[in-house]
Amino acid sequence: MAAITVVILITLDQLTKGLVERLLTGGESLIVIPGFFQIKMSLNTGAAWGFLSGTSWGIHILSLLSLFMSLLIIYWLKDTKDKKSRIVLCLILAGSLGNLIDRVRVGAVTDFLMFNFGSWYFPSFNFADMCITIGAGLLILFLLIDKKFLHSLFRIDPELGSLGDDDETS
């Protein structure tokens, strides 16, 4: 079920990016809520909010880091039984892979959702970014309200303080 969820989220991400790439290619924007929300395509060659976008090597480092983290999340996800852990990992994995697909496909991440508050503009983002942000937010929330969440996420035996096997009994 986790694989299906991740594929659906990645598909939604790629469909929305593809739609924006086809409809708003010339720098024009679609005003959704005047003075607050617009859709305008931009290509981000860096990480969040353009971090490392001015470097020629930044995209390669980000792609390798994203691939490594995605593989690590897949490893954690395959053995995780806890529903909250699976939701968090699926969201972060889908967002990471959605943006990685863009980096491989066009050499940059397609961002298009723009919010402004008066003269202040929040950096543009996309559906994959929302998945990562929601997943990270839920991770923090679950860590704050459930002391055992970290243990279930990484299969840590609270008695031993280390990784434990689900099959072993103490």
C-alpha positions in Angstrom: 0.0 0.0 0.0 2.9 2.4 0.7 4.2 1.9 -2.8 0.8 2.8 -4.3 0.6 5.9 -2.1 4.0 7.1 -3.1 3.3 6.5 -6.8 0.0 8.4 -6.6 1.7 11.3 -4.9 4.5 11.4 -7.4 2.0 11.2 -10.2 0.0 14.2 -8.8 3.3 16.1 -8.5 4.4 15.4 -12.0 1.0 16.0 -13.5 0.7 19.4 -11.9 4.2 20.4 -12.9 3.6 19.2 -16.5 0.4 21.2 -16.7 2.0 24.4 -15.5 5.0 23.8 -17.9 2.7 23.5 -20.8 0.3 26.3 -20.0 2.6 29.0 -18.4 5.8 28.9 -20.4 6.4 32.6 -21.2 6.7 33.9 -17.7 3.0 34.8 -17.4 1.1 34.1 -14.2 -2.4 33.0 -13.4 -3.9 35.2 -10.6 -6.0 32.9 -8.4 -6.7 35.3 -5.5 -5.6 38.9 -6.3 -3.0 40.2 -3.9 -2.5 36.8 -2.2 -2.1 33.7 -4.5 -0.9 33.2 -8.1 0.4 30.4 -10.2 3.7 31.2 -12.0 6.2 28.7 -13.3 9.8 29.1 -12.3 12.8 26.7 -12.5 14.8 26.2 -9.3 18.3 24.8 -9.9 19.0 24.7 -6.2 17.3 23.3 -3.0 14.6 25.0 -0.9 14.3 28.7 -1.7 17.1 28.5 -4.3 19.9 27.4 -1.8 22.9 26.4 -3.9 21.3 27.5 -7.1 24.3 29.7 -8.1 26.7 26.8 -8.1 27.4 24.5 -11.1 27.9 21.5 -8.7 24.9 22.2 -6.5 22.4 20.3 -8.6 24.6 17.2 -8.6 25.2 17.2 -4.9 21.4 17.7 -4.3 20.5 14.9 -6.7 22.9 12.5 -5.0 21.7 13.5 -1.5 18.1 13.1 -2.6 18.8 9.7 -4.1 20.7 8.5 -1.0 17.9 9.7 1.4 15.2 8.2 -0.8 17.0 4.8 -0.7 17.3 5.1 3.1 13.6 6.0 3.5 12.7 3.0 1.3 14.8 0.8 3.6 13.0 2.2 6.7 9.6 2.0 5.1 9.8 -1.7 4.1 10.0 -2.8 7.7 7.8 -0.2 9.4 4.5 -1.4 10.6 3.3 1.8 12.5 0.7 3.7 10.4 1.9 7.1 11.5 5.5 6.2 10.5 4.4 4.9 7.1 2.5 8.2 6.4 5.5 10.3 7.3 7.9 8.2 5.3 5.6 8.0 2.3 5.1 11.8 2.2 8.8 12.6 2.5 9.7 9.9 0.0 7.2 11.0 -2.6 8.3 14.6 -2.3 11.9 13.8 -2.6 11.4 11.5 -5.6 9.1 14.0 -7.3 11.8 16.7 -7.1 14.5 14.3 -8.1 12.6 13.4 -11.2 12.6 17.1 -12.2 16.3 17.4 -11.6 17.0 14.5 -13.8 14.4 15.4 -16.4 15.1 19.2 -16.8 18.0 19.9 -14.6 15.9 22.0 -12.2 12.8 21.7 -10.1 9.6 23.2 -11.4 8.0 25.5 -8.9 4.7 27.3 -9.5 2.7 28.1 -6.3 3.3 31.6 -5.1 1.8 33.4 -2.1 2.2 37.0 -1.2 1.3 39.1 1.8 1.3 42.7 0.7 4.7 43.4 -0.8 6.3 40.2 0.7 6.4 37.1 -1.5 6.8 33.7 -0.1 9.3 31.6 -2.2 7.4 29.6 -4.8 7.0 25.8 -4.3 5.3 22.8 -5.8 3.3 19.7 -4.8 6.4 17.7 -3.9 7.6 20.4 -1.6 4.2 20.3 0.1 4.6 16.5 0.6 8.0 17.0 2.2 6.8 19.9 4.4 3.7 18.0 5.6 5.7 14.9 6.2 8.3 16.8 8.2 5.6 18.6 10.1 3.9 15.4 11.0 7.2 13.9 12.0 7.8 16.8 14.4 4.2 16.6 15.7 4.3 12.9 16.3 7.6 13.2 18.0 6.2 15.8 20.4 3.0 13.9 21.2 4.2 10.3 21.2 7.4 9.4 23.0 7.5 6.0 21.4 7.1 7.3 17.8 10.9 7.6 17.2 11.3 4.0 18.3 8.6 2.7 15.9 9.9 4.8 13.1 13.5 3.4 13.3 12.7 0.1 15.0 14.7 1.1 18.1 14.3 -1.2 21.1 13.7 1.3 24.0 15.1 -1.2 26.5 18.4 -1.5 24.6 18.6 1.9 23.0 19.6 0.3 19.7 18.1 -1.1 16.5 16.2 -4.3 17.3 14.7 -7.1 15.3 10.9 -7.4 15.4 11.2 -11.2 15.4 13.4 -11.5 18.5 12.0 -11.8 22.0 13.8 -10.7 25.1 
